[in-house]
Amino acid sequence: MHISSPTAWSSSDDTGHKIPIQHLTKPGLQSDLENPKPVSTHIPTEDGGYQIYKAAGKLEGKKAIITGGDSGIGRAVAILFAMEGASSVIVYLPEEESDAQETKRRVEEYGQQCHTLAIDLRKKENCQKTIDVSLQKMGGIDILVNNAAFQDMLSDISELDESQWERTFDTNIHSFFYLSKYSLPHMKKGSTIINCASVNHYIGRGDLLDYTSTKGAIVAFTRGLANQQMLKGIRVNCVCPGPIWTPLIPSTMSSQAMEAFSNPPMGRPGQPSEVATCFVFLASQDSSYISGQCLHPNGGIMVNG
Ligand SMILES: NC(=O)c1ccc[n+]([C@@H]2O[C@H](COP(=O)([O-])OP(=O)(O)OC[C@H]3O[C@@H](n4cnc5c(N)ncnc54)[C@H](O)[C@@H]3O)[C@@H](O)[C@H]2O)c1
């Protein structure tokens, strides 16, 4: 299988600077992303190639809810979970239906069920509906992946509209609270919650002030909930990705920000598959002695925490 190298995602302008190849309109469809396509199922090899993810039955029979599962990191999580034996409900915005259907098709290639739910998670009643539909379709919930997010760039707090602040918090942290609260009564010993934060709150990005604030809240929420649920045998952890090639980036970032984005210490953006492996680890018993912690698939960026 041929996959474009992750370093080939930018071209050069006549000054020799790397420039992004494309921008997408929000929320951004993965099907519109080209050159290269995000990689969901293959892992980079030492010699610069890719090999298919090697599954080992780590999530056999598990039932997962994956928000933002239509594209990017969420899609890669849904497919790797399926390769490991888990079925899923993926949740996304209605305008992303075509991406969701592609995720479903790819999950089903691995013999697992993938139920699709187009719903806006900013409303708490929709978070409750997500749990109700998941119980109805799968008969239980073993894993909750809180991954959906909204971001938009602004240079100064004076430009940050109150409605955007609220939208970002409603999507990125309030939905995590409601989905966790409504899932937990149906979870049992061995169940896991995995939240998606970001490297950005460790950096303190001023051009993503609202988004960065929610990502810090997610880490604190992870730690508090982990301590609360520890003795019930339910583990709660967090993944804090660095620059990953998904629709979120070309649909929300300026050319300048994307140029910087392509250059972490490892010199390339990461692929969704390279983040999804962290979710598999945290969902499985391989991480049985880990709770309240963050993993950092971020291309080598040093963080304190
Ligand atoms: N791509 C990166 O570089 C990067 C870096 C750090 C963190 N992250 C985090 O990774 C996670 C996944 O993002 P991605 O990069 O895969 O982008 P993505 O655009 O593929 O996924 C984001 C998803 O959020 C969902 N979503 C947004 N608002 C919603 C709403 N109101 N209701 C329901 N669903 C909603 C969308 O369906 C979308 O699929 C996010 O939490 C993001 O903050 C991404």
PDBQT file of the ligand as one rigid body, heavy atoms in Angstrom, charges set to zero:
ROOT
HETATM    1  N1  LIG A 401      -5.066  17.764  14.797  1.00  0.00    +0.000 N 
HETATM    2  C1  LIG A 401      -4.258  18.285  15.708  1.00  0.00    +0.000 C 
HETATM    3  O1  LIG A 401      -3.177  18.798  15.389  1.00  0.00    +0.000 OA
HETATM    4  C2  LIG A 401      -4.636  18.234  17.160  1.00  0.00    +0.000 A 
HETATM    5  C3  LIG A 401      -3.694  18.670  18.101  1.00  0.00    +0.000 A 
HETATM    6  C4  LIG A 401      -4.029  18.628  19.435  1.00  0.00    +0.000 A 
HETATM    7  C5  LIG A 401      -5.258  18.145  19.836  1.00  0.00    +0.000 A 
HETATM    8  N2  LIG A 401      -6.152  17.728  18.894  1.00  0.00    +0.000 N 
HETATM    9  C6  LIG A 401      -7.434  17.242  19.375  1.00  0.00    +0.000 C 
HETATM   10  O2  LIG A 401      -7.765  16.030  18.729  1.00  0.00    +0.000 OA
HETATM   11  C7  LIG A 401      -9.185  15.864  18.785  1.00  0.00    +0.000 C 
HETATM   12  C8  LIG A 401      -9.704  15.414  17.444  1.00  0.00    +0.000 C 
HETATM   13  O3  LIG A 401      -9.475  16.422  16.480  1.00  0.00    +0.000 OA
HETATM   14  P1  LIG A 401      -8.933  16.115  15.006  1.00  0.00    +0.000 P 
HETATM   15  O4  LIG A 401      -7.667  16.838  14.867  1.00  0.00    +0.000 OA
HETATM   16  O5  LIG A 401      -8.979  14.668  14.748  1.00  0.00    +0.000 OA
HETATM   17  O6  LIG A 401      -9.966  16.928  14.097  1.00  0.00    +0.000 OA
HETATM   18  P2  LIG A 401     -11.328  16.512  13.405  1.00  0.00    +0.000 P 
HETATM   19  O7  LIG A 401     -11.843  17.766  12.797  1.00  0.00    +0.000 OA
HETATM   20  O8  LIG A 401     -11.137  15.353  12.512  1.00  0.00    +0.000 OA
HETATM   21  O9  LIG A 401     -12.226  16.051  14.610  1.00  0.00    +0.000 OA
HETATM   22  C9  LIG A 401     -12.957  16.944  15.430  1.00  0.00    +0.000 C 
HETATM   23  C10 LIG A 401     -14.343  16.369  15.538  1.00  0.00    +0.000 C 
HETATM   24  O10 LIG A 401     -15.118  17.044  16.508  1.00  0.00    +0.000 OA
HETATM   25  C11 LIG A 401     -16.477  16.861  16.161  1.00  0.00    +0.000 C 
HETATM   26  N3  LIG A 401     -17.269  17.945  16.697  1.00  0.00    +0.000 N 
HETATM   27  C12 LIG A 401     -16.960  19.256  16.742  1.00  0.00    +0.000 A 
HETATM   28  N4  LIG A 401     -17.980  19.946  17.305  1.00  0.00    +0.000 NA
HETATM   29  C13 LIG A 401     -18.941  19.041  17.620  1.00  0.00    +0.000 A 
HETATM   30  C14 LIG A 401     -20.220  19.138  18.203  1.00  0.00    +0.000 A 
HETATM   31  N5  LIG A 401     -20.714  20.326  18.618  1.00  0.00    +0.000 N 
HETATM   32  N6  LIG A 401     -20.944  18.026  18.348  1.00  0.00    +0.000 NA
HETATM   33  C15 LIG A 401     -20.469  16.829  17.938  1.00  0.00    +0.000 A 
HETATM   34  N7  LIG A 401     -19.242  16.663  17.389  1.00  0.00    +0.000 NA
HETATM   35  C16 LIG A 401     -18.499  17.768  17.225  1.00  0.00    +0.000 A 
HETATM   36  C17 LIG A 401     -16.529  16.861  14.661  1.00  0.00    +0.000 C 
HETATM   37  O11 LIG A 401     -17.468  15.908  14.237  1.00  0.00    +0.000 OA
HETATM   38  C18 LIG A 401     -15.117  16.478  14.244  1.00  0.00    +0.000 C 
HETATM   39  O12 LIG A 401     -15.115  15.236  13.643  1.00  0.00    +0.000 OA
HETATM   40  C19 LIG A 401      -9.756  17.195  19.282  1.00  0.00    +0.000 C 
HETATM   41  O13 LIG A 401     -10.042  17.098  20.656  1.00  0.00    +0.000 OA
HETATM   42  C20 LIG A 401      -8.593  18.157  19.059  1.00  0.00    +0.000 C 
HETATM   43  O14 LIG A 401      -8.652  19.258  19.945  1.00  0.00    +0.000 OA
HETATM   44  C21 LIG A 401      -5.874  17.765  17.571  1.00  0.00    +0.000 A 
ENDROOT
TORSDOF 0
